[in-house]
Amino acid sequence: MKILIAGAGDIGFHLAKMLTSDEHAIMLIDTNETVLEYASSHLDILVIKGDATSIKTLQEAHIEDVDLFIAVTTFESVNIVACILAKQAGVKQTIARVNKQEFTSAEQKEVFKKLGVDKVIFPTRLAAYEIQRLLKLTEVTDNFEFEGGKMSVIGVKLENNSPFVGRTLVELDELYPHIESRPIAILRGQQTILPRSNTLMNLGDHVYFITLAKDRELLIRLIGRSDKKVKKVMILGGAGVGFETAVALDEKYSLTVVEKSKDVCKKLVEVLEDGLVIEGDPSNMELLKEEGLKEMDAIIAVTPNSETNIIACLIAEHEGVKKTIALVDNTDYTHISQHIGIDTIINKRLIAANNIFRYVKKGKVEAITSLHGVDAEIIEYIMHKDSVLTSKPLRQVPFPKNTLIAGVIRGEESIIPNGDFQIQIGDKVIVLGVTTSLQKIDDLFR
């Protein structure tokens, strides 16, 4: 497939990286020569310097031959206009990033579709959904549910009280044969490890487990994590992601929002039923302490400043807050959260890129997510036809290096497969693989 991406920022770059590993022909347009040079030196793609709303630039990219046009610049007007021009030039599918909530309504989407914009992506709302998901299980740093929770991937840090420390996977299977779960990835410092049967788990390891719904709570207790029910939540920053998150969490929690803009505070007061809105600087730690920081169960720092969010969460952790979530713009920060004491760092651009990637592969991919700090993706495939996967047991399938079949959902049954397991047509297969292996993994499910 020939794919043209307008915007070489974090969304465009990350998306190009994922799609390049899928062996698509990728072109990247941007007006910023610096980001284009970086993309060109790190990815096997064609870059074009120019304005995506320029007919000349689109002609230079041979827009008439493009199958998919994705506009993810920071300017939604550019994205919308560029998609309209691309559709008129004959592009089959177009996707535009937008920054306004009103553009996501069903009525507005229908208008866009008539104009030539097939799908709109609103990263701010996607990040708010991610925060909602993370608050469901506060004993863990990450919680990804598949098929309505039939199977989950949870992330935990192994601490002094954990009986898992100093044991191999084989020893854990012998100790807890009644629990259907498996470690699928270990983040040790900056290193990502896909564990094998003799892999030893160390103190301080950040481990991702796949587990069945019936065993999730027991696994969390056995690991040594205490129950942390969230009732009181403080959101730092009430615009953008903060606004969307506050609306989503209102009436579900005892909510406090701290925002320095008077206009944003007024909007929040108008839409929130129960939430308390405080006009003040979210970076003022004395103010936060006066407003009950210590009494909070969760702090969600989503101001426009990444460093402010990180520092606020670190102070909240020091004050005894159970759950901390920080929004950051710099993708490099996503690799350090577990090392500095923050439960979870999220990046709305990476979340948006994953959402677009799933759309590109719709029909075969049910879900895709990135593990925070781990150089790997989790993809849920649908096994739609016979292949090498359905003809022999998993131990005989030539899987790419650094790939793992983590789980299978077959109808109402959830399975953590062993080497003797054989996949069937209709199975939903959860795969963990490093980014460089995505194309080879994808080939198995064609």
N, C-alpha and C positions, 0 to 999 in steps of 0.2 A: 504494500500500500504506500502511496506517496502522500506524505503529511507535511503541511506547511504550518509552522507555529509563529505567530506574531507576538513578540515579547520574550526577551532572553533573560528575564529576571529569575527569581527562585522557582516560580511555577513552571515557566517555560523551560528552564534548564533541567529541572528534575524530571519533567515529563519527557523531554527529548532523550534524557539518559535512559529512562525506562523503555521508551519506544525503540531506541536504537538497539538495545539488547534484544529486541523483538524482530530485528532485521527489517524494519521499515525504512524507506528512503525518506530521511528527515531534512527539512530546510528550516532555518531559523532567521526571522527578520527582526531587526531592531535598529533604532537610530543611534544607539550608543556603541561606538566602535570598541570600547574597552571590554564590555560584557560579551560582545561577539568574538573577540580574540580569545577570551577565556574559554568560551564554549567550543570554539574551533580547535583549541589546543587540547581539550579534554575529551571531546566526543568526535566520533566519525560522522560528521554531518556537514551540510553545505550552509554557509552563513551569507546573508545578504544585508548590507547596510542600506536602510531606507525606511520610509514611512509606509506602514501597512495600509493606509488609506489612499496611497498614491497608485493610480492606474499603471504608471510607468514601473514602479517597484514590483507590483503584482505580475506584470508582463515579464519582467526580468526573471521572476520565479516560475514562469510558465504555468500560471494559475489554471489554465485550461486543462492541464494534465493532473491537477491535484485531486485526490480522493477525499481528503479531510482537511479542513482549515480550522485552526484553533487560535483564537485571539485572546491572549492573557496579559496584555499590557496593563499598566496601572491606571490607564484612562478608559473608562467604560464607553465613552462616546467613540473613541478610536476603535475599540473592539466591535461595537455594534455596526458601525459604518463599514469596517473592513469585512465583516461577515456578509453584509448585504452585497458588497461589491464582489466578493468571492462566489457567492451563490449565483449572481447574475452572470458570472464568467463560466459557470457550469460545474462548480464544486458540488459533490454529492451531499456532504454533511458539513455543517458549521457549528462551532461552539464558541460562545463569548463569555468572558468573565465580566461580572457586573459588581457594582459597589453599593447599590441601593436595594433595600428590602422590597420596595414597591415593584421592582422589575421582576420579582419572582412570583407574583400573583398569577393565577391561571389565565385571567383575562389578558394581562400584559404578555405572558408567554405566547398566547395565541396570536397577538398582534405581531410579535417578533417573528414567529414562524412564518406568517404570511409575507413578511418583509425579506426573509431569508436567513434568519437566525434559528437554527434547529433546536439548540439547547443553551440555556444560560446556567452559569456556575456562580454562586454567591459564597465566596470563601468565608466571609464573616459568619454566616449562619452555619456552615459546615463545622467551623471551629466551636461554635456554641453547642452543637450536637455532640461533638467530641467531649466537651466538658461535662455535659449531662451524663454521658456514658461512664466517664471516669469517676463520677460521684456515687455510682451505684454500689461499688465495692471499694471501700476506703482502706481495707486491710492490705490491698495490693496496689502497686504503682500503675499497672495496666490491666485492662479487662476487655478482651475482644470476644464477643459472643457470635456464634454461628447458628443459623437456623432457629432464631428465637431463643437461644440459650441452651440448645441441646448439647452443644459442645462449646468450651471456652478455652481461650489462651490467657493465662494470668501471668503477671510479672511480679516477682518478689525479690527482696534483697536478703541474703542469708546472714543472720546475725548470730550473736554468741549463744543464744538459747535454742538454736535450731538443731534438731537431731540429724538434719541432712548434711551438716558440715562434716567433712572428712570421710564421706562415704561415696562409693561408686554407684552407678545406676543399677548394677547387678545386686549389690547389697541392699539397696532401697527396695527393689522388687521382692527380695527375700523377706525383708522386714515388714513390708506392707503389701502382701499379695492380694488383699481384698480391695485395694484402691486402683481404679482404672485411670491412670494418669502417666505422663511421661515428660521429662525435661526435653525441650526441643531446641533451646538456644541458651547459651551462657555468655553474658557480657562480663569480661574480666579485664578491668582497666579499659584500654581502647581496643582490646581484642575480642572478636566474635568467635565463639566456639560452638560447633554443632556436635553435641555430646554423643559419645558411643558408650557401649556397655561398661567399659573400664575407665571412663572419665571420672575423675575425682572432683567433688564439689568443695570449694574452699570458702572460708569465712570472707564475707564481703562480695561474693559473686552475686551478680544480678541474674536470676534464672527465670526463664519463661517456660511454663508448664502448659501442656494441653491436657484437659481433663473433661470428663463427662459431667453433666449437670448434677447428677446424684452424688458425686464425690467431691465437688468443688469446695464446699464449706469444710468438710473433713480434712481435705488436703491443706487448706489454709491454716487450720488449727495445728495440724501435725508439723507443718513447717516452722511453727512458733510465732505466727502473727496473731496479735490480739484483736478482738472484735472492736471496731470503731464505727459506731453508728453516727451518722451526720444529721444534726438537727439545725445547727446555727452555721450560716454561711456568710462570709463577707467578700464582696466583689470590689476590687480596687480598679477603678476606671469604668465609667458608665456609658461611654460612647462605643460605637462599633460592636466588637465582640462582647463587651461588657453589657451593652444594651440588650442584645439578642439573648445573652445568657440570663440576665435578670428577668426578662419576660418569660423565659422557659422555666426558670426555677421558682418564680413567684407562686405562692400558695403551697409549694411542695416543701419548702424549708423556711425557717425563720431567717429572713434575708436582710442584709445591710449592704448598701451600695455607697461607696465613697467616690465622689467625682468633683473636680474643681470648677468645671464649667457651669455657670448658673443656668444657661439655656438647656444644657443636657439634663441637668437636675429637674428642671420644670417638665421636660418631656417624660422623664422617668416617673415623676409623681403622677402624671396624667394617666400612665398606662399600668402602673403597679397597683394591685389591690391591697396587699399586705406589707410589701417591702418598705424598709426605712431608708430614705435617701438623705445622705449627709453631704453638704457642700463643703469641700475641703480638699487639700492636696494629698493624694494617695501616697506620696513619697514622704509625708510627714509622719514619722513613726510615733512621735509623742501623741499626735492626734489619734492615730489608730489604736494606741493603747488606751487612751481616754474613752474611745468608743467601743471598748470591749474586746480587743484583739485576743487576749488570753482566754476568753470564754468561747471563742469560735471553734467549731469542729473542722472547718475548712476555709482556706483562703484561696481565692481565685484572683491572681494578679494579671490584669489584661490592659494595662495602660499602654499608650503608644511607645513607651520607652522600655526596651528589653531589659536593660540593666536595672531599672527601677523595679521591674517585676521580679527579677531574680533576687535582688537584695531584700525586697519585702517578704518573699517566701522564706528566705534563710532566717530572717528575724522571727517570722511566725513560727518556724520549726523550733527555734531556740526558746520561744515563749510557750511551747508545748502544744501548738496546733497540730491536730492529727493528720490533716490532709492539705497539701499545698500543690497548686497548679499554676505554672507561669507561662504566659504567652511570650514567644520571642520571634524576632524577625530573622535573626542570623541562624542559618541551618546548622552551623558548627556547634551551637549551644545544645542542640538536641543530643549530642554525644556525651555531655558532661553532667546531666542532671543527677544521675545516681551517685556521682562521685562527690558532689558538693552538698548533698543533703536535701535536695528538692525532690518531692515524690515524682512529679511529671512535668516535663517541659513540652509544650506543643507549638507547632508552627502551622499557621493556617494555610500557608502557600503549599506546603508539602501535602497537607490534607486535601487541598483542592486538586493537586496534581494526581493523587491517587484516585480521586473521584472521577476525574476525566479519563484516566487510564482504564478504569472499569467500564466506562461508557464506550470507549474505543473497542473493547473486547467483549461487549455485551453479547449474550447468547451462549457464551462458553464460560465466562467468568462471572460468578455470583458476587464475590466480594474480594477486595484487596486491602491490605493494611500494612503499614510499616511499624516495626517494633522500635520503640524509642531508644536510640543509641546503637541499635544493632544494624549491621550492614547486610540486611536481608529483608525479604518481603514474605508475607503470608498471603497466598492466593487460594480462593475456593473455586475449583473448577467443577463443571458438570461433565460427566463422562457420557458423551452423546453418541458414540459409535464404537464398533469393535476396533481394537488396536493391540499393540504389544502388551498394553496394560491389562487387557481383559483376557489374554490368551495364556498367561502363565503367572505363577506366584510372584509376589513382589521381589523376593530375593533373587529371582532370575531376570528381572527387568534391568536393562543397562541405564541406570539413572545417572544424570550429570553429577559431577563432583559438587559437594556442599549442597546437597538437596535431600529433603526428607519428606516422606509421606506421613504427615502428622496425625491425620484422622480421616474417617470416612463416615458419612451420614447416608444410610440406606433406608429410605422411607422413615419410619419412626424409630429406627435403631441407630444408635451412635456407637462407633467402633474405633478403638485405637489399635491399628493393625500391626501384626508381626510379619515376619518374612514369608510365612506360609499363606498369608491372606491374598485373595485374588479379587480384583476390582470387577464390577459388573456395569453394564450400560444402565444409566440412570443414577448411578452413585454420585454424590457430591463429595469431592475429594479435597481435603485441606492440605496444601503443600507449602513447605518452608524452603526457600532457596535464596542464595545470595543473588544480588542484582545481575551479575555477569552471567548467571545460569538461566535467566528467565526465558530466553529464546529456546534453549534446549528443553526446558520443562514444557514450554508451550507446544513444542513439536510432538511430545508424547500424547497430548490431549487433542490433537487435530483429528 
